[in-house]
Amino acid sequence: MWIRSQDRKLLADIKAIGAYSIEIRASIGGNRADTGPLGEYESEERAVEVLDEIQESLWDCLNVDENVIAKVYEMPEK
């Protein structure tokens, strides 16, 4: 899944993603060293909420027309 970072400076094909305290971090490459922040939020609860939104977006992408190749999720502001 492609995700654009909150600061709009990164557009990456994400391999894994998680909420760590108030930050959403992603694995961009093939190993753990290739991780980076995608967004920062006011609370851990909000970070998990955004992660839930990303999951929904991924499910939507998987359940659409076969002609759709990719979808880009844009990280929301705080």
Number of C-alpha atoms within 10 A of each C-alpha: 16 16 19 19 22 18 14 12 9 13 16 17 16 17 14 14 18 15 21 13 15 16 20 23 19 22 19 19 14 11 9 11 9 10 17 16 18 24 23 23 17 11 13 16 13 17 22 19 13 19 17 13 15 18 13 12 16 17 11 11 17 14 10 10 8 8 6 10 10 12 14 15 16 17 20 15 10 12
